Amino acid sequence: MTRPFLPDAPRRVVFATIGSFGDLHPYLALALDLIRRGHRAEIASSTLYRERITSLGIGFHPLGPDFNRIQSVPGLVEQVLNPRSGAETLIRDVVMPSLRESFADLAAAAQGADLLVSHPLTFTARLVAETTPGLRWASTFLAPFTAFSALDPSVMAEIPFLGALRPLGPTLFRQIHKLVIKRAREWSTPWHDLRIELGLPPAPDPLFADQHAPDLALGLFSPLLGQPQADWPQNSQATGFPFFDAEATTGLSADLDTFLNDGPPPVVFTLGTAMVRRPGRFFEESLTAARRLNRRAVILVGRDSRLPTGLLSPSALAVPYAPFPLLFPRAAAIVHHGGIGTTAQAMRAGRPMLVVPFGFDQPDNAARVTRLGIARTLPIGRYNAARAAANLADLLDSTACQQQSKTIATTIAAETGPETACDALLSLLNPS
């Protein structure tokens, strides 16, 4: 349910985000809610997304790094998607070398704005906020992983066994976090150097909890995934997922809709919009797993896939893409990579899921939905037809998992992510 809102004075809010569609869609949802309330909302992001953003009536500003240029560097995208070292490559070889470009872009976009709202990877947001008089700043994080909490510790792709150590408590994780921060400190050297050039005083490292704005840090996810902890960033809250469903208005393709109508709900296999670039044998093994279970299958192979699309057999269909809000509720189960956006859509659909995490926040997202009783986790390095079929059989045969998935979906449906987040942002500008 949306809330009517009549502002005392229209505000201009600039959102800064880089990354995949999963890093863009939450901010589209927030921007549209602010526009509905009578405010100006603009997004600074990669030029790859210019048309998508402006087509919604949202103002656009280019923001480095230039992903068109990055995609042209041989092998760089594959390195970024590496399960173990991808985060380091992304920060050291993509984001940090573009800091001056990013700072100039964001400073121009924020000129005259009332509020700057930043994605975790837009490290120059703090610098722009500190050098732009009158500009307020709020930060966001898209998954609990980024809170870097020792009280509710996350699974790190680089240290996958951390999940088994949760019962040992926060003291151990505080020490682990210190070691991680020490190892990564050199990654942010260019950021500290830029601060000096700008005449700013020394500041804590921008890579972890210290990256967040002191006045407001919004966790753009359901409290079911992560409840605020004493060691979360200060002035933070979990708002609920800000779903962006504009693409669902186009409906499903005719061949997909026909396939869904012609038989029982299929298992849906997807790797989102980023990991689908590095699928390995995920789709081949998935089709074999579905055949072993005598289940129908829909695989989302991506728009640039070398794999064939269309009807692969009477029980399997491959499509480049389909809107998750329309497809997922018609699935028997969902197999996906664990990106926070895909995880949110699967939770809302009320379907059990097999999560196949690659890296970044995905292993932690997988662990959290598994603890909720609505998923199983099978890391991509162990994914094959036999293991996938065994895990899916457990999920599909579990009455408890099916019921818990529906219960979770009811809770998610009652959340008001965009409205709650925008209420908090406007309260920062209009303190009572």
N, C-alpha and C positions, 0 to 999 in steps of 0.2 A: 504494500500500500504506500503510495507516495503522499508526501505532506505538502500542502500549500505553504508558500513562504513569500512574504512581501518584504523585501529588504528596505531598511531605512535609506540606504544609499547604495547604488550598484557598485560592486567591487570588481577589480580586475585581478584574476588569479592565473598564474602561469605554472603549468605542470612541466617538469623536466624528466624525461625517461629515455633510456636506450635499451636495446636488446631485441628480443623476439616479439611476436604478437602477444604472447603471454605477459610481456612487460609493458605492453601498450594498452591492452583492453581495459584493465582496471581504471586507468586514468581517463579513457574515453567515457566510461560510466560516470565518473565523478564530474567531468567537465559538462556532460549533458545535464546532470542534475543541477549544477550551478546555473547553467543557461536557463533551465526551466524556472529557476527562482528569480531570474531577472538580472543575473550577474554576467560579466564577460569572462569567458574561460578560453584559454589558449594552451597549446601543447608545443613544447620544444622537443624535437626528436629527430631521428634520422630522416633524411629526404626520401628514403624508401617509403615512408608512411604519409607523405604530404597529401596525396589524393584521398586516401582513406580518411584522414583527419578533416580536411576541408569539406569533403562531401557531407559531413555531419553538421556543418555550420560552426565548426570549432576553428578558432584561429590557429595558424601554424607558424612555427619558427624553426629553421634548421639548427641542428645541434650536433657537433662532432662528438665522437669520431665518425668519419665518413664511411659508412658500411659498404657503399658502392666500391670505394677504394680498397677496403679490407678484403672484400670478397674476391678481388682480382689478384691478391697475393697468393701464389701457389701454396697449397697445403695449410694455410693459416686457419681456415674455418674448421678443417679436420682436427687441428691441434686444439682449438677452443672446445671442441666437442669431446675431447679425450676424457674418459670417466675419472681418471686420477689427477691429471695435471691441467685440465681445462680451465679451472678457475684461476690458476697462476698465470697461464698464458693470456687469458682475457684481460687480467688486470695489468700485467707487466708489459705485454706486447701490443695491446689494443688500446686500453683506456689511458694509461699513464703517458704514453708518447703523444697523445692528442690533447693533453691538458690545456695548453695555451689556446688551441683552436676552440675547445669546449668552453673555456672561460670567456673568450671573446663573444662566442655565439650566445651564451646564456646571459651575459651582462647586457647585450643588446636586446634580447628578448624580454628581460625583466625590467628594462628601463620604463619607469612610470607605473609599474605594477604595484598592487597593494600586498600581494602574497606570492611567494615562490614555494612550490611543493615539489619535493625531490624524490626520485627513485634511488635505491641504495647505491647504484653504480655511477650516479652523477656527482662525483666527488667535488666538482667545482661549485656546487650549489652553496656550500658553506662560505666559500671565498667570495662569491657574488653577493651573498647576504651581508657579509661583513664590510663590503666596499660600496654598497648601494644605500645611501641614506633613506630612511623611511620604509625600507622593504622588510616585511615580516617573512619568516621562514618556518615551514613545517616539513618534516621528513616522513617518509613512509617505508614500510618493509612488507613484502608480499607474502612471506612465509615465516613461521616461528624460527626457522633456522637462523635468520639474520639477527635475531635478538641476542644470540650468543650467550645464553643463560646457563649458568652452572646448576641452578635449582631445577630447571627443566631442560637437561642437556640434549643436544641434537646429535644425530649421526652425521659424521663427515665422510664424504666420498673417499678422502685420502686416508681415513682411519676407520674402515668399515666395522671393526669389532667394537666400536664405542657403545653401540646399542646394548651389548651384553654387559657393559660395566655400569649401567644406570643404577642398579641397586647399591653400588658402593658409595653413592652420595656425592654432594656438591664439593667436598674438600678435594677429592681426586680430580674432579672436572675443572676446578679453579686452577690446579697445577697444569693440567693438560692445556687449558686455554692460554696460560702464560707462555707455554712452550710454542704453541701455534702462533701467538702474537709476535714472539721474539723472532721466529723463523720468517714471518712475513713482513717484518718491519722494513726491510730494504725495498720491498715492492713499492712503498709509498714515498720513497726519497724524492722523486720528482714533484710530488705534491708539496712537501715541506720546502723544497727549493723555490717553488712558485710563490708560496706565502712570503718568503723573504723578499723576492722581487717586488711583490705588491706592498711591501712595507708593513705586513701584518705580524703580530707577535707569534711566538711558537704556540702550537696547539697539539692536543693529543692526536694519536694516529687515526686516520679517517677510515680504516678498513673494517673496523669491528663496531662495537656498541658506541664508540665515541664519534661515529659518523653522523649520529642523529641530532636533530635540532633540540635545543634545551627546553623549548616551550611546548612543543607538541610533536609526538612521534606516533604515527598511526599504523597499526598492524592491519593490513587490508585482507583479513581472513577471518574465518569463523572462530569464536572462542572454543569451539569443540576441538579444534586442532591445537590451540595453545592458549592457556589462560595467562594473563599478566602476572609476572613474578616480581619479587622485590629487586632482582638484579636486571630486569628489563631496562631499556632506555627510559630516562625520566620522562614523566608526563606522557606515558604511552597507554594505548588501549587497543583491544582487538575489536574491529568495527563490524565484522561480518564481511562476506565476500561481496565486492562490487561487481556484480555480473554485467557484462556487456552483451546484449542479445540482439542488437540491431541486425546482424547477419541472418538471424533465424527468420526474419520476415520474408526472405526469398524462398523459403520452403526447401524440401528435399528434391533432388533430381528425380525425374520420372522413373529411371531404371532402378534407383535405390528404393523409392516408395513402392514400386511394384514388387520388388524382391521381398521387402519387409511384409507386405500384405499376403504373399504367397505361401507362407509357412510360419512355423513357430519362431519366437524371438531368437536372433542369432547371437553369437559371441562377437563383440566388436573389438578389433585390434587397431591401435593407433599409437603413433609416436609424436603426436603434436606437430608443431611447425618447425622446430629446430632439430630435434634428434632424428627426425625422418630423413635428414641429409646423410646420416651415418647408420643405416639400419642393419648392416651386416646381413645375417640370415634370419632376422626377426620374422619377416613375413612368411618366408618359406616354412620355417619351423612352426609358425602359428597355424598355417593351413593344415599341416600334418597333424598337429594337436587336435584341431577341430574335427578332422576326419576320424581320428582315434576315438573321439567321444561321440561320434555320429551327431555332431552339432553343425548347424549352419553357421556361416562366418561372413562377416563384412570386414574387409581390411581397407584402411585409409592410407594410401601409399604416397601421398604428397603430389603436388602439382608438377614437379619436375622429375618424377620417378622414371627409371628405366623399366620398371615392371609393367606388365600389361594391365590394362583396366578393362572393366566390363565383367560379364559373367564368365568366371573361370571354370565353373562346373555347376551342375544343378543346385549345389548347396553352398556355393561360395561366390561372392561378388567383390570386386576391387573397384574402388572409386578414389579419385584424387583427394576429395575433401567432402565433408558434410557438416552442417551446423550441429555442434554437440547438443544444444538444448533440445533439438528435434530428434536426433538419432539415439542418444543415450537412454532415454526413457523406454525405447522400444527394443532394448538389448536384453539378453538373458544375463550377461556379465560383460565387463569391460576390462580389457587388458591394455595397459598404457604405461608410459615411461615415468610417471610421477611428477610431471611439471605441476606447479601449484594451480594453474588455470584448469588443466584437464582434471586434476584431482577434485577441484571444487565442483566442476560440472558433473562428475561421476557421483559425488556425494549428494548433490541436489537431485539427480535422477533416481536415487534410491536403489541402485543396482550394485551387487558385490563386484569387487575389482581385484584383479591380479596386477600388482604393480611391479614393473621391470625397470628399476632405476639405473641410470647411467652415471650421473655425477651431479655437481652443484648441490642444490637443496633437495634433489629427488630422493636420495636414500632416507633422508629425515622425514619427508612427507610420507614416504612409503611406511616407515616405522610407525608414524602417528596414526594413519588410518588402519594399520594392522592392529595396533593396540585398541582402537575403537571397536574392533570385532567385525569390520566390514570388508576386510581385504586380506590377501596373502602377499608376501614379498618374495620375488625371485630375481636376484641381480642379473643384469644383462650378460655378465660373463658366464653365468650358469644356465642361461635360458636355452632350452632345446625342447623338442616336441614332447618327449616323455615327461620331463618335469612340468612343462606347462599343462599337459593333459592331466597329470596327477593333481596339481594345485587347483585347476579349474573344476575337476570332479569334486574335490572337497568343498569348494565354494558353492557349486550348484546343488549339491546334496545337503547342504547345511541349512536347516530351517532357522536356526538361531541367527546365522549370518544374513539370511534373506530378511528376517524380521528386523534385525538391527539396522540394516541398510534403509529400510522404509522409515524406521523411527528417526534416524539421522536426517533423512530427506525432509521429514515434517519440520524438524527444528530449523534446518537451513532455510526452508520456505518462509518461515516466520521472521527471519532476520531481515534487517533493512540496511544492508551494507553501504550503498551510496549515500542514503539520507543521513545515516549516523556519522559517516566520515565528513560529509559536507557541513553538518551541524557543528562538528568540532572545529573545522577549518574556519567557519564564519565566526564562531565564538572567539577564536584567536584575534579576529579583527574587530569584533564588537563585544568586548568583555562586559559582563553584567555588573 
